[in-house]
Amino acid sequence: MHPIGIRDVLKNARISRILSPGERPYAVIKNVFHSAHTRVTTVLRVYTKMLFSAFCFNRFQLATLKKQGVLERMLSTKN
């Protein structure tokens, strides 16, 4: 197999900057909450399950930011 070319490296860097902010929620929902595949059948049930997954992700993200000290820095700069 040949090494990846410089054009492909630069292309991958451009793509990853665009896609990475949107991939984290899906990765957390899949790997942490084990909720990537829904086994419910109706649209309303899928919506409800994904709503709870999104709520849990937001709480998980807040806990992560608090642990890293980001929230305290954000709140201290506003005062």
N, CA, C and O atoms as CSV, one atom per row, in Angstrom:
chain,resi,resn,atom,element,x,y,z
A,1,MET,N,N,0.830,-1.177,0.000
A,1,MET,CA,C,0.000,0.000,0.000
A,1,MET,C,C,0.880,1.247,0.000
A,1,MET,O,O,1.902,1.294,0.684
A,2,HIS,N,N,0.483,2.240,-0.757
A,2,HIS,CA,C,1.257,3.468,-0.865
A,2,HIS,C,C,0.893,4.442,0.251
A,2,HIS,O,O,-0.239,4.446,0.735
A,3,PRO,N,N,1.855,5.267,0.655
A,3,PRO,CA,C,1.526,6.288,1.666
A,3,PRO,C,C,0.563,7.315,1.079
A,3,PRO,O,O,0.525,7.528,-0.133
A,4,ILE,N,N,-0.198,7.934,1.936
A,4,ILE,CA,C,-1.190,8.917,1.499
A,4,ILE,C,C,-0.476,10.175,1.017
A,4,ILE,O,O,0.506,10.608,1.621
A,5,GLY,N,N,-0.967,10.754,-0.058
A,5,GLY,CA,C,-0.339,11.931,-0.646
A,5,GLY,C,C,-0.652,13.201,0.131
A,5,GLY,O,O,-1.564,13.224,0.958
A,6,ILE,N,N,0.107,14.256,-0.138
A,6,ILE,CA,C,-0.060,15.522,0.575
A,6,ILE,C,C,-1.416,16.146,0.267
A,6,ILE,O,O,-2.030,16.751,1.146
A,7,ARG,N,N,-1.892,16.005,-0.976
A,7,ARG,CA,C,-3.212,16.553,-1.325
A,7,ARG,C,C,-4.315,15.871,-0.525
A,7,ARG,O,O,-5.263,16.519,-0.081
A,8,ASP,N,N,-4.185,14.556,-0.345
A,8,ASP,CA,C,-5.184,13.829,0.437
A,8,ASP,C,C,-5.107,14.194,1.917
A,8,ASP,O,O,-6.134,14.262,2.591
A,9,VAL,N,N,-3.910,14.426,2.422
A,9,VAL,CA,C,-3.751,14.841,3.819
A,9,VAL,C,C,-4.431,16.189,4.042
A,9,VAL,O,O,-5.154,16.368,5.022
A,10,LEU,N,N,-4.198,17.134,3.136
A,10,LEU,CA,C,-4.818,18.454,3.264
A,10,LEU,C,C,-6.339,18.379,3.102
A,10,LEU,O,O,-7.077,19.076,3.798
A,11,LYS,N,N,-6.796,17.537,2.188
A,11,LYS,CA,C,-8.240,17.362,1.994
A,11,LYS,C,C,-8.883,16.783,3.252
A,11,LYS,O,O,-9.946,17.241,3.670
A,12,ASN,N,N,-8.248,15.781,3.856
A,12,ASN,CA,C,-8.773,15.186,5.083
A,12,ASN,C,C,-8.796,16.198,6.221
A,12,ASN,O,O,-9.721,16.187,7.034
A,13,ALA,N,N,-7.801,17.068,6.294
A,13,ALA,CA,C,-7.772,18.093,7.340
A,13,ALA,C,C,-8.923,19.078,7.164
A,13,ALA,O,O,-9.559,19.475,8.141
A,14,ARG,N,N,-9.190,19.472,5.920
A,14,ARG,CA,C,-10.313,20.388,5.654
A,14,ARG,C,C,-11.644,19.737,6.004
A,14,ARG,O,O,-12.506,20.369,6.615
A,15,ILE,N,N,-11.811,18.496,5.623
A,15,ILE,CA,C,-13.065,17.795,5.890
A,15,ILE,C,C,-13.256,17.588,7.385
A,15,ILE,O,O,-14.365,17.763,7.890
A,16,SER,N,N,-12.204,17.221,8.101
A,16,SER,CA,C,-12.344,16.931,9.528
A,16,SER,C,C,-12.701,18.176,10.327
A,16,SER,O,O,-13.401,18.075,11.334
A,17,ARG,N,N,-12.236,19.350,9.901
A,17,ARG,CA,C,-12.610,20.588,10.590
A,17,ARG,C,C,-14.103,20.853,10.474
A,17,ARG,O,O,-14.721,21.380,11.398
A,18,ILE,N,N,-14.672,20.489,9.350
A,18,ILE,CA,C,-16.094,20.718,9.120
A,18,ILE,C,C,-16.936,19.664,9.839
A,18,ILE,O,O,-17.959,19.997,10.437
A,19,LEU,N,N,-16.522,18.412,9.789
A,19,LEU,CA,C,-17.339,17.321,10.299
A,19,LEU,C,C,-17.175,17.050,11.786
A,19,LEU,O,O,-18.110,16.554,12.414
A,20,SER,N,N,-16.038,17.352,12.366
A,20,SER,CA,C,-15.777,16.928,13.741
A,20,SER,C,C,-16.743,17.500,14.776
A,20,SER,O,O,-17.105,16.763,15.693
A,21,PRO,N,N,-17.193,18.768,14.701
A,21,PRO,CA,C,-18.149,19.234,15.717
A,21,PRO,C,C,-19.462,18.453,15.701
A,21,PRO,O,O,-20.091,18.293,16.747
A,22,GLY,N,N,-19.880,17.973,14.551
A,22,GLY,CA,C,-21.126,17.231,14.466
A,22,GLY,C,C,-20.993,15.758,14.771
A,22,GLY,O,O,-21.995,15.089,15.025
A,23,GLU,N,N,-19.781,15.235,14.753
A,23,GLU,CA,C,-19.597,13.809,14.990
A,23,GLU,C,C,-19.518,13.465,16.471
A,23,GLU,O,O,-19.827,12.334,16.845
A,24,ARG,N,N,-19.118,14.392,17.317
A,24,ARG,CA,C,-18.985,14.094,18.743
A,24,ARG,C,C,-20.303,13.675,19.393
A,24,ARG,O,O,-20.318,12.678,20.115
A,25,PRO,N,N,-21.415,14.394,19.170
A,25,PRO,CA,C,-22.662,13.934,19.799
A,25,PRO,C,C,-23.034,12.512,19.391
A,25,PRO,O,O,-23.461,11.721,20.232
A,26,TYR,N,N,-22.877,12.183,18.125
A,26,TYR,CA,C,-23.222,10.838,17.682
A,26,TYR,C,C,-22.284,9.796,18.285
A,26,TYR,O,O,-22.722,8.699,18.631
A,27,ALA,N,N,-21.019,10.121,18.413
A,27,ALA,CA,C,-20.065,9.181,19.008
A,27,ALA,C,C,-20.383,8.936,20.475
A,27,ALA,O,O,-20.312,7.800,20.943
A,28,VAL,N,N,-20.734,9.993,21.206
A,28,VAL,CA,C,-21.065,9.834,22.628
A,28,VAL,C,C,-22.354,9.044,22.778
A,28,VAL,O,O,-22.438,8.143,23.614
A,29,ILE,N,N,-23.361,9.374,21.973
A,29,ILE,CA,C,-24.632,8.656,22.062
A,29,ILE,C,C,-24.430,7.179,21.729
A,29,ILE,O,O,-25.060,6.316,22.339
A,30,LYS,N,N,-23.567,6.886,20.777
A,30,LYS,CA,C,-23.327,5.496,20.391
A,30,LYS,C,C,-22.487,4.752,21.420
A,30,LYS,O,O,-22.851,3.650,21.831
A,31,ASN,N,N,-21.363,5.339,21.846
A,31,ASN,CA,C,-20.411,4.611,22.679
A,31,ASN,C,C,-20.708,4.690,24.166
A,31,ASN,O,O,-20.480,3.717,24.885
A,32,VAL,N,N,-21.211,5.819,24.647
A,32,VAL,CA,C,-21.449,5.978,26.083
A,32,VAL,C,C,-22.842,5.502,26.461
A,32,VAL,O,O,-23.018,4.779,27.442
A,33,PHE,N,N,-23.834,5.916,25.674
A,33,PHE,CA,C,-25.219,5.588,26.016
A,33,PHE,C,C,-25.725,4.329,25.317
A,33,PHE,O,O,-26.826,3.870,25.622
A,34,HIS,N,N,-24.957,3.759,24.392
A,34,HIS,CA,C,-25.341,2.550,23.646
A,34,HIS,C,C,-26.720,2.719,23.015
A,34,HIS,O,O,-27.580,1.847,23.132
A,35,SER,N,N,-26.914,3.844,22.352
A,35,SER,CA,C,-28.228,4.167,21.812
A,35,SER,C,C,-28.148,4.508,20.327
A,35,SER,O,O,-28.899,5.361,19.853
A,36,ALA,N,N,-27.270,3.870,19.601
A,36,ALA,CA,C,-27.110,4.211,18.190
A,36,ALA,C,C,-28.228,3.622,17.341
A,36,ALA,O,O,-28.692,4.258,16.394
A,37,HIS,N,N,-28.657,2.426,17.671
A,37,HIS,CA,C,-29.680,1.750,16.879
A,37,HIS,C,C,-30.945,1.636,17.716
A,37,HIS,O,O,-30.921,1.080,18.815
A,38,THR,N,N,-32.032,2.155,17.205
A,38,THR,CA,C,-33.289,2.076,17.947
A,38,THR,C,C,-34.058,0.844,17.506
A,38,THR,O,O,-34.118,0.523,16.319
A,39,ARG,N,N,-34.634,0.170,18.461
A,39,ARG,CA,C,-35.422,-1.026,18.168
A,39,ARG,C,C,-36.921,-0.753,18.289
A,39,ARG,O,O,-37.741,-1.665,18.176
A,40,VAL,N,N,-37.258,0.491,18.516
A,40,VAL,CA,C,-38.672,0.841,18.566
A,40,VAL,C,C,-39.170,1.066,17.145
A,40,VAL,O,O,-38.382,1.332,16.238
A,41,THR,N,N,-40.477,0.957,16.958
A,41,THR,CA,C,-40.989,0.910,15.594
A,41,THR,C,C,-41.718,2.168,15.152
A,41,THR,O,O,-41.755,2.455,13.955
A,42,THR,N,N,-42.291,2.916,16.058
A,42,THR,CA,C,-43.056,4.078,15.608
A,42,THR,C,C,-42.195,5.332,15.640
A,42,THR,O,O,-41.219,5.415,16.386
A,43,VAL,N,N,-42.567,6.293,14.831
A,43,VAL,CA,C,-41.812,7.538,14.739
A,43,VAL,C,C,-41.835,8.268,16.075
A,43,VAL,O,O,-40.821,8.829,16.491
A,44,LEU,N,N,-42.975,8.265,16.749
A,44,LEU,CA,C,-43.088,8.953,18.036
A,44,LEU,C,C,-42.162,8.333,19.080
A,44,LEU,O,O,-41.551,9.052,19.871
A,45,ARG,N,N,-42.057,7.020,19.087
A,45,ARG,CA,C,-41.172,6.356,20.052
A,45,ARG,C,C,-39.704,6.622,19.732
A,45,ARG,O,O,-38.902,6.826,20.644
A,46,VAL,N,N,-39.346,6.623,18.462
A,46,VAL,CA,C,-37.968,6.949,18.070
A,46,VAL,C,C,-37.648,8.380,18.472
A,46,VAL,O,O,-36.574,8.652,19.008
A,47,TYR,N,N,-38.574,9.294,18.215
A,47,TYR,CA,C,-38.392,10.700,18.584
A,47,TYR,C,C,-38.181,10.835,20.090
A,47,TYR,O,O,-37.289,11.558,20.533
A,48,THR,N,N,-39.003,10.139,20.873
A,48,THR,CA,C,-38.889,10.210,22.331
A,48,THR,C,C,-37.551,9.648,22.798
A,48,THR,O,O,-36.903,10.229,23.669
A,49,LYS,N,N,-37.141,8.533,22.230
A,49,LYS,CA,C,-35.863,7.927,22.624
A,49,LYS,C,C,-34.693,8.849,22.280
A,49,LYS,O,O,-33.783,9.018,23.092
A,50,MET,N,N,-34.708,9.444,21.093
A,50,MET,CA,C,-33.632,10.349,20.695
A,50,MET,C,C,-33.667,11.650,21.500
A,50,MET,O,O,-32.624,12.254,21.749
A,51,LEU,N,N,-34.862,12.079,21.904
A,51,LEU,CA,C,-34.984,13.262,22.750
A,51,LEU,C,C,-34.295,13.026,24.091
A,51,LEU,O,O,-33.569,13.891,24.580
A,52,PHE,N,N,-34.521,11.856,24.684
A,52,PHE,CA,C,-33.850,11.532,25.940
A,52,PHE,C,C,-32.343,11.375,25.744
A,52,PHE,O,O,-31.563,11.766,26.612
A,53,SER,N,N,-31.934,10.810,24.621
A,53,SER,CA,C,-30.499,10.688,24.341
A,53,SER,C,C,-29.849,12.060,24.212
A,53,SER,O,O,-28.743,12.273,24.709
A,54,ALA,N,N,-30.528,12.990,23.549
A,54,ALA,CA,C,-29.989,14.346,23.405
A,54,ALA,C,C,-29.915,15.048,24.756
A,54,ALA,O,O,-28.941,15.745,25.040
A,55,PHE,N,N,-30.935,14.869,25.587
A,55,PHE,CA,C,-30.927,15.457,26.924
A,55,PHE,C,C,-29.765,14.898,27.748
A,55,PHE,O,O,-29.064,15.645,28.430
A,56,CYS,N,N,-29.570,13.589,27.678
A,56,CYS,CA,C,-28.462,12.962,28.412
A,56,CYS,C,C,-27.112,13.436,27.883
A,56,CYS,O,O,-26.182,13.637,28.664
A,57,PHE,N,N,-26.990,13.617,26.566
A,57,PHE,CA,C,-25.741,14.122,26.004
A,57,PHE,C,C,-25.442,15.518,26.530
A,57,PHE,O,O,-24.300,15.814,26.879
A,58,ASN,N,N,-26.458,16.383,26.591
A,58,ASN,CA,C,-26.246,17.741,27.091
A,58,ASN,C,C,-25.778,17.729,28.541
A,58,ASN,O,O,-24.889,18.496,28.910
A,59,ARG,N,N,-26.363,16.871,29.361
A,59,ARG,CA,C,-25.921,16.756,30.759
A,59,ARG,C,C,-24.498,16.209,30.829
A,59,ARG,O,O,-23.693,16.669,31.639
A,60,PHE,N,N,-24.191,15.234,29.990
A,60,PHE,CA,C,-22.852,14.652,29.939
A,60,PHE,C,C,-21.834,15.707,29.524
A,60,PHE,O,O,-20.742,15.777,30.087
A,61,GLN,N,N,-22.193,16.531,28.534
A,61,GLN,CA,C,-21.300,17.584,28.052
A,61,GLN,C,C,-21.069,18.634,29.138
A,61,GLN,O,O,-19.945,19.105,29.316
A,62,LEU,N,N,-22.128,19.002,29.865
A,62,LEU,CA,C,-21.966,19.960,30.963
A,62,LEU,C,C,-21.045,19.411,32.045
A,62,LEU,O,O,-20.205,20.136,32.577
A,63,ALA,N,N,-21.202,18.128,32.370
A,63,ALA,CA,C,-20.332,17.521,33.377
A,63,ALA,C,C,-18.883,17.504,32.902
A,63,ALA,O,O,-17.970,17.739,33.692
A,64,THR,N,N,-18.667,17.228,31.621
A,64,THR,CA,C,-17.314,17.226,31.063
A,64,THR,C,C,-16.700,18.617,31.124
A,64,THR,O,O,-15.545,18.773,31.520
A,65,LEU,N,N,-17.476,19.632,30.729
A,65,LEU,CA,C,-16.964,21.005,30.755
A,65,LEU,C,C,-16.688,21.469,32.179
A,65,LEU,O,O,-15.716,22.184,32.424
A,66,LYS,N,N,-17.537,21.066,33.116
A,66,LYS,CA,C,-17.318,21.436,34.519
A,66,LYS,C,C,-16.046,20.779,35.054
A,66,LYS,O,O,-15.267,21.406,35.772
A,67,LYS,N,N,-15.845,19.507,34.695
A,67,LYS,CA,C,-14.652,18.793,35.149
A,67,LYS,C,C,-13.381,19.426,34.592
A,67,LYS,O,O,-12.349,19.437,35.263
A,68,GLN,N,N,-13.446,19.949,33.376
A,68,GLN,CA,C,-12.287,20.586,32.757
A,68,GLN,C,C,-12.101,22.024,33.218
A,68,GLN,O,O,-11.076,22.636,32.917
A,69,GLY,N,N,-13.067,22.576,33.938
A,69,GLY,CA,C,-12.960,23.940,34.429
A,69,GLY,C,C,-13.380,24.994,33.430
A,69,GLY,O,O,-13.142,26.182,33.647
A,70,VAL,N,N,-13.996,24.584,32.344
A,70,VAL,CA,C,-14.388,25.533,31.303
A,70,VAL,C,C,-15.549,26.398,31.773
A,70,VAL,O,O,-15.576,27.597,31.497
A,71,LEU,N,N,-16.506,25.809,32.477
A,71,LEU,CA,C,-17.678,26.564,32.925
A,71,LEU,C,C,-17.294,27.676,33.885
A,71,LEU,O,O,-17.820,28.785,33.792
A,72,GLU,N,N,-16.385,27.395,34.805
A,72,GLU,CA,C,-15.971,28.414,35.765
A,72,GLU,C,C,-15.295,29.580,35.055
A,72,GLU,O,O,-15.512,30.741,35.405
A,73,ARG,N,N,-14.470,29.264,34.052
A,73,ARG,CA,C,-13.805,30.331,33.298
A,73,ARG,C,C,-14.807,31.161,32.508
A,73,ARG,O,O,-14.670,32.381,32.419
A,74,MET,N,N,-15.809,30.512,31.935
A,74,MET,CA,C,-16.824,31.239,31.175
A,74,MET,C,C,-17.642,32.141,32.089
A,74,MET,O,O,-17.939,33.281,31.733
A,75,LEU,N,N,-18.005,31.640,33.258
A,75,LEU,CA,C,-18.814,32.436,34.180
A,75,LEU,C,C,-18.008,33.570,34.796
A,75,LEU,O,O,-18.559,34.636,35.070
A,76,SER,N,N,-16.713,33.362,35.018
A,76,SER,CA,C,-15.898,34.410,35.626
A,76,SER,C,C,-15.605,35.543,34.643
A,76,SER,O,O,-15.390,36.678,35.071
A,77,THR,N,N,-15.592,35.268,33.353
A,77,THR,CA,C,-15.335,36.331,32.381
A,77,THR,C,C,-16.562,37.200,32.160
A,77,THR,O,O,-16.431,38.342,31.720
A,78,LYS,N,N,-17.755,36.686,32.454
A,78,LYS,CA,C,-18.974,37.475,32.277
A,78,LYS,C,C,-19.159,38.490,33.389
A,78,LYS,O,O,-19.807,39.514,33.172
A,79,ASN,N,N,-18.618,38.245,34.564
A,79,ASN,CA,C,-18.795,39.166,35.702
A,79,ASN,C,C,-17.835,40.311,35.649
A,79,ASN,O,O,-17.852,41.172,36.528
